[in-house]
């Protein structure tokens, strides 16, 4: 890794951490420079300003969230097991989601490029969830009937809403209760009554 690339990576990684901790509005270029240990000239050599740097950092945060979700949703076990595993995934609940926290930042929502990045990040996770729910309904692991897109949206809402409730309470308990409730509500397939050898239902 060249010194130039190392400097760029330090700037991005420092910004990633600050965005997660403080949000976009409260992340100043001065704080980024101090955290990365580089001068102003280095920052503007790689980025035109705060927005471009935030985009690069946000993209990495979004990629990390998607990679973590893919590891579970494309992992071992049946599709319903994988959905449950995603819900029960170990998370830094009180710190919040590095993607979801951006949705609560007015400056992000007022900045077209960041708002588009936020929407794209959620679309990617949503598409992954729809794919696994489709698989679960096709295989009979989850009862059909409710559109996969609706169930996917519900799972994402439970996770993101759980973060908000947990941070408000200063405790992971609301998040954990929301997850348990979502798992309990995942529609299980209706068992088909078995037939006896004489052709009667048992």
C-alpha positions, -999 to 999 in steps of 0.1 A, spaced: 0 0 0 14 34 -10 16 63 15 -10 81 -7 -35 52 -5 -28 48 32 -36 84 38 -68 82 18 -78 51 37 -71 68 71 -93 97 61 -121 74 50 -119 52 81 -118 81 105 -148 96 88 -166 63 90 -161 62 127 -172 98 132 -203 95 111 -214 65 131 -206 82 164 -217 118 157 -236 119 124 -229 139 93 -238 174 106 -215 171 136 -186 156 117 -163 185 109 -133 184 85 -111 195 115 -122 164 135 -115 142 106 -80 156 101 -72 153 138 -84 117 139 -66 107 108 -34 125 117 -30 143 84 -29 178 72 -56 198 53 -36 195 21 -38 157 22 -75 158 26 -81 181 -4 -56 162 -25 -80 132 -23 -114 148 -18 -131 180 -30 -146 185 4 -167 170 33 -195 157 11 -172 137 -12 -153 123 18 -186 114 36 -198 96 4 -167 74 4 -170 67 41 -207 60 39 -202 36 10 -177 16 30 -201 15 60 -229 4 37 -207 -23 21 -198 -36 56 -234 -38 67 -243 -56 35 -214 -80 38 -224 -89 73 -260 -95 62 -249 -116 32 -228 -138 55 -258 -148 75 -286 -147 48 -265 -167 23 -250 -189 51 -259 -224 63 -293 -236 73 -328 -233 59 -341 -200 47 -362 -194 78 -333 -202 100 -312 -177 81 -338 -149 85 -340 -157 122 -302 -156 124 -302 -122 107 -326 -109 133 -306 -124 162 -273 -112 148 -249 -97 174 -250 -60 170 -236 -29 188 -273 -20 196 -266 11 216 -243 25 190 -269 20 164 -267 11 127 -240 29 107 -264 32 78 -297 37 97 -282 65 119 -277 86 87 -315 85 81 -320 106 112 -296 133 101 -314 163 86 -282 174 67 -280 139 50 -316 141 39 -310 176 26 -280 164 5 -290 147 -26 -259 125 -31 -260 113 5 -297 107 5 -294 86 -27 -266 66 -11 -288 60 20 -317 48 -2 -294 26 -22 -279 10 9 -314 0 22 -324 -12 -12 -295 -36 -13 -303 -51 21 -340 -52 12 -333 -71 -20 -312 -96 -2 -340 -102 24 -367 -105 -3 -346 -131 -21 -343 -153 11 -380 -148 20 -389 -159 -16 -368 -190 -11 -384 -197 23 -420 -194 8 -411 -215 -22 -396 -243 -1 -425 -242 24 -402 -230 52 -425 -199 56 -462 -199 48 -470 -182 15 -496 -154 13 -478 -123 26 -458 -107 -2 -420 -112 3 -414 -75 -1 -438 -68 28 -421 -93 51 -387 -80 41 -398 -44 50 -411 -56 83 -378 -74 92 -358 -42 83 -383 -20 103 -379 -42 134 -341 -40 133 -339 -3 125 -368 6 149 -352 -16 176 -320 4 174 -340 37 180 -359 22 210 -328 8 225 -308 41 222 -338 60 237 -339 36 266 -302 33 271 -306 -4 271 -305 -33 245 -337 -47 260 -362 -31 236 -342 -43 206 -341 -78 220 -378 -78 227 -385 -66 192 -364 -93 177 -381 -120 198 -415 -107 187 -405 -106 150 -392 -142 152 -425 -153 169 -445 -136 142 -427 -151 112 -454 -171 95 -447 -208 98 -462 -232 72 -495 -248 80 -489 -285 86 -507 -308 61 -527 -335 79 -512 -369 72 -533 -396 56 -536 -431 70 -529 -461 49 -566 -464 41 -567 -429 27 -583 -414 57 -568 -383 74 -550 -392 106 
